Amino acid sequence: GGAEVLVLTLVADEGTAGGHGMLAGGQIPLNGRDPLKVNQLIVKRTMSYFGLPRGMTGTRLAKFG
């Protein structure tokens, strides 16, 4: 479980992922796709994984720089 399940869920059939316990990682090749669209897919899957409502926006906690 843990981090591996999260990363496997986010990457799904788009690339490769793996891990164990609290460590995991994954890769999604762009293969000519727009990086912003791939990012949107990952954000959508992340929000779904955590049960967050669609269209929810975040609030910056601190400003750096």
KEKE-3310 file (N, C-alpha, C; in steps of 0.2 Angstrom, whole numbers, plus 5000, padded with zeros to 4 digits):
npx = (5004:5002:5013:5016:5004:4997:5006:5005:4992:4991:5000:4995:4990:4999:5012:5027:5028:5032:5036:5038:5031:5034:5040:5041:5040:5037:5036:5030:5031:5032:5030:5028:5017:5008:5015:5008:4995:4997:5001:4988:4981:4987:4985:4971:4969:4975:4967:4955:4959:4961:4949:4944:4934:4929:4936:4940:4951:4967:4976:4989:5001:5013:5023:5037:5052)
npy = (4994:5011:5024:5018:5013:5025:5031:5022:5023:5036:5036:5025:5018:5026:5026:5020:5014:5012:5005:5005:5005:5020:5026:5029:5031:5037:5037:5046:5046:5059:5058:5067:5073:5087:5095:5102:5096:5083:5086:5091:5079:5072:5080:5079:5065:5064:5072:5065:5053:5057:5061:5074:5088:5091:5105:5111:5123:5128:5136:5147:5144:5150:5163:5163:5170)
npz = (5000:5003:4997:4985:4980:4977:4968:4957:4954:4950:4938:4931:4916:4908:4909:4919:4935:4953:4969:4987:5004:5011:5000:4983:4965:4948:4930:4916:4900:4888:4874:4863:4867:4874:4888:4898:4897:4901:4914:4918:4918:4928:4939:4940:4942:4954:4963:4962:4968:4981:4984:4982:4978:4961:4952:4963:4970:4976:4990:4992:5004:5008:5002:4992:4988)
capx = (5000:5005:5015:5016:4997:4996:5009:5002:4985:4992:5003:4991:4993:5002:5020:5029:5028:5033:5039:5036:5030:5033:5044:5038:5041:5035:5038:5026:5034:5027:5029:5025:5011:5008:5016:5002:4989:4999:5000:4981:4979:4990:4981:4964:4969:4977:4961:4951:4962:4960:4942:4943:4929:4932:4936:4943:4957:4971:4978:4996:5002:5018:5026:5044:5056)
capy = (5000:5018:5028:5014:5013:5032:5033:5017:5026:5042:5035:5020:5015:5031:5025:5015:5016:5007:5008:5001:5009:5028:5028:5027:5035:5035:5041:5046:5049:5064:5056:5072:5076:5094:5093:5104:5092:5078:5088:5091:5072:5070:5083:5076:5059:5066:5075:5060:5048:5060:5062:5081:5090:5094:5112:5114:5127:5128:5142:5147:5144:5155:5166:5163:5174)
capz = (5000:5004:4991:4979:4977:4975:4961:4952:4952:4946:4932:4928:4909:4905:4910:4923:4942:4958:4975:4993:5010:5010:4994:4976:4959:4942:4924:4911:4894:4884:4867:4859:4870:4878:4895:4902:4897:4905:4921:4920:4919:4934:4944:4940:4945:4961:4966:4962:4973:4988:4985:4982:4972:4954:4951:4969:4970:4982:4993:4993:5011:5009:4996:4992:4982)
cpx = (5004:5007:5015:5009:4995:4999:5007:4996:4986:4995:4998:4994:4997:5010:5021:5029:5029:5035:5037:5035:5029:5037:5042:5040:5038:5037:5032:5029:5029:5026:5026:5019:5012:5009:5011:4996:4991:4998:4993:4978:4981:4986:4974:4964:4971:4971:4956:4953:4961:4953:4940:4938:4932:4931:4939:4950:4961:4973:4985:4997:5008:5021:5034:5047:5053)
cpy = (5006:5021:5024:5014:5020:5033:5028:5020:5032:5041:5030:5018:5020:5030:5020:5018:5010:5010:5003:5006:5016:5030:5025:5033:5033:5039:5041:5050:5053:5061:5061:5076:5083:5092:5096:5100:5085:5080:5089:5084:5070:5073:5081:5069:5060:5068:5069:5055:5051:5062:5070:5083:5093:5101:5115:5118:5127:5135:5142:5148:5149:5157:5166:5167:5180)
cpz = (5000:4997:4985:4975:4974:4968:4956:4950:4948:4939:4928:4921:4905:4905:4915:4930:4947:4964:4981:4999:5008:5004:4988:4971:4953:4936:4919:4905:4890:4877:4863:4861:4874:4885:4900:4902:4901:4912:4923:4922:4926:4940:4945:4944:4953:4965:4967:4968:4980:4989:4985:4976:4966:4954:4958:4967:4976:4984:4994:5001:5013:5002:4997:4986:4981)
residu = (GLY:GLY:ALA:GLU:VAL:LEU:VAL:LEU:THR:LEU:VAL:ALA:ASP:GLU:GLY:THR:ALA:GLY:GLY:HIS:GLY:MET:LEU:ALA:GLY:GLY:GLN:ILE:PRO:LEU:ASN:GLY:ARG:ASP:PRO:LEU:LYS:VAL:ASN:GLN:LEU:ILE:VAL:LYS:ARG:THR:MET:SER:TYR:PHE:GLY:LEU:PRO:ARG:GLY:MET:THR:GLY:THR:ARG:LEU:ALA:LYS:PHE:GLY)
# end
